[in-house]
Amino acid sequence: MTRFFDIDAANEALIEVGPLLATLSDQRAELIRLRDRALAAHSAASGGGTAPDDREETQTIRLRMQGIIDQMAAAVARIDALGITLRDIEQGLIDFPALTGGRQVWLCWQLGESDVAFWHELETGFGSRRPLIELL
């Protein structure tokens, strides 16, 4: 069953979800940095003689990456359990299902915004969001 948010409930949820999204965004960036390091270490290891240090570094990086992936999966699961739809980790975009005038819409929020101030139709996305005042 879908949970529907009003503006107050969505803003209240930001107390927990905002920091989760900030952490997810940071973890995504770290994952990309680690991937690049792993690729570089792997290239060095396969470019001739395979140095034990290069193999060890690659394995350490992979383990760190898996730890980050596990943490990210837990955060995404928490957001989902709250009934919030995660749209984009890098930009920190989430949508809250809401009912207004008998129809379902999305209340829209992006990391860095102080509170939920926008909405959009179910079929549209971030680019079509409009100020909440239009819902009233």
C-alpha positions as CSV (number, residue, x, y, z in Angstrom):
1,M,0.0,0.0,0.0
2,T,1.3,3.4,-1.0
3,R,1.8,5.9,1.7
4,F,0.8,9.4,0.7
5,F,2.6,12.5,2.2
6,D,1.3,15.9,2.8
7,I,3.7,18.8,2.7
8,D,4.3,18.7,6.5
9,A,5.0,15.0,6.5
10,A,7.4,15.3,3.6
11,N,9.3,18.1,5.3
12,E,9.4,16.1,8.5
13,A,10.9,13.1,6.6
14,L,13.7,15.3,5.3
15,I,15.2,15.3,8.8
16,E,16.2,11.7,8.2
17,V,16.3,11.5,4.4
18,G,18.3,14.6,3.8
19,P,21.5,13.3,5.5
20,L,21.0,9.9,3.9
21,L,21.0,11.5,0.5
22,A,24.0,13.6,1.3
23,T,25.9,10.5,2.4
24,L,24.7,8.5,-0.7
25,S,26.0,11.3,-3.0
26,D,29.4,11.3,-1.2
27,Q,29.5,7.5,-1.3
28,R,28.8,7.5,-5.0
29,A,31.6,9.9,-5.7
30,E,34.0,7.8,-3.5
31,L,32.9,4.6,-5.4
32,I,33.8,6.3,-8.7
33,R,37.2,7.3,-7.3
34,L,37.9,3.8,-6.0
35,R,36.8,2.2,-9.3
36,D,39.3,4.4,-11.1
37,R,42.0,3.5,-8.7
38,A,41.1,-0.2,-9.1
39,L,41.3,0.0,-12.8
40,A,44.7,1.8,-12.6
41,A,46.0,-0.8,-10.2
42,H,44.7,-3.7,-12.4
43,S,46.3,-2.1,-15.5
44,A,49.6,-1.9,-13.6
45,A,49.3,-5.5,-12.4
46,S,48.5,-6.8,-15.9
47,G,51.1,-4.7,-17.7
48,G,53.9,-7.2,-17.4
49,G,55.0,-8.7,-14.2
50,T,52.2,-8.9,-11.6
51,A,53.6,-7.3,-8.5
52,P,52.1,-8.6,-5.3
53,D,51.6,-5.1,-4.1
54,D,49.4,-4.3,-7.1
55,R,47.3,-7.4,-6.6
56,E,47.0,-6.6,-2.9
57,E,46.0,-3.0,-3.6
58,T,43.4,-4.1,-6.1
59,Q,41.9,-6.5,-3.6
60,T,41.8,-3.9,-0.8
61,I,40.1,-1.4,-3.2
62,R,37.5,-4.0,-4.2
63,L,36.7,-4.8,-0.6
64,R,36.3,-1.1,0.2
65,M,34.1,-0.7,-2.8
66,Q,31.9,-3.6,-1.6
67,G,31.6,-2.0,1.8
68,I,30.4,1.2,0.3
69,I,28.0,-0.6,-2.0
70,D,26.5,-2.4,1.0
71,Q,26.1,0.8,2.9
72,M,24.5,2.5,-0.1
73,A,22.1,-0.4,-0.5
74,A,21.0,-0.1,3.2
75,A,20.4,3.6,2.8
76,V,18.4,3.1,-0.4
77,A,16.3,0.4,1.4
78,R,15.7,2.8,4.2
79,I,14.4,5.5,1.8
80,D,12.2,3.0,0.1
81,A,10.9,1.7,3.4
82,L,9.8,5.3,4.3
83,G,7.7,5.3,1.1
84,I,9.9,7.8,-0.7
85,T,11.1,7.3,-4.3
86,L,14.7,7.9,-4.9
87,R,15.2,9.4,-8.4
88,D,18.9,10.3,-8.6
89,I,21.7,9.7,-6.2
90,E,24.2,12.1,-7.8
91,Q,21.7,15.1,-7.7
92,G,19.9,13.9,-4.5
93,L,16.5,13.8,-6.1
94,I,13.5,12.2,-4.3
95,D,9.8,12.2,-4.8
96,F,7.1,11.8,-2.2
97,P,3.7,10.4,-3.3
98,A,0.9,12.8,-2.5
99,L,-2.8,13.2,-3.1
100,T,-4.3,16.5,-4.1
101,G,-7.8,17.1,-5.4
102,G,-8.3,13.4,-5.7
103,R,-5.3,12.8,-7.9
104,Q,-1.9,11.5,-7.2
105,V,1.2,13.7,-7.8
106,W,4.8,13.8,-6.7
107,L,6.1,16.2,-4.1
108,C,9.6,16.9,-5.3
109,W,12.8,17.7,-3.4
110,Q,16.5,18.0,-4.3
111,L,19.5,17.9,-2.0
112,G,20.4,21.4,-0.9
113,E,16.9,22.7,-0.9
114,S,15.6,23.8,2.5
115,D,12.2,22.2,2.3
116,V,9.8,20.6,-0.1
117,A,8.7,23.4,-2.4
118,F,7.8,21.8,-5.7
119,W,5.6,19.1,-7.3
120,H,5.1,17.4,-10.6
121,E,2.7,15.1,-12.3
122,L,3.2,11.3,-12.2
123,E,4.2,11.1,-15.9
124,T,6.7,14.0,-15.7
125,G,9.9,14.5,-13.9
126,F,12.2,17.0,-12.3
127,G,12.3,19.2,-15.4
128,S,8.5,19.7,-15.2
129,R,8.3,20.5,-11.5
130,R,6.2,23.5,-10.4
131,P,5.9,25.5,-7.2
132,L,3.7,24.1,-4.5
133,I,1.6,27.3,-4.6
134,E,0.1,25.9,-7.9
135,L,-1.4,23.0,-5.9
136,L,-3.4,25.2,-3.7
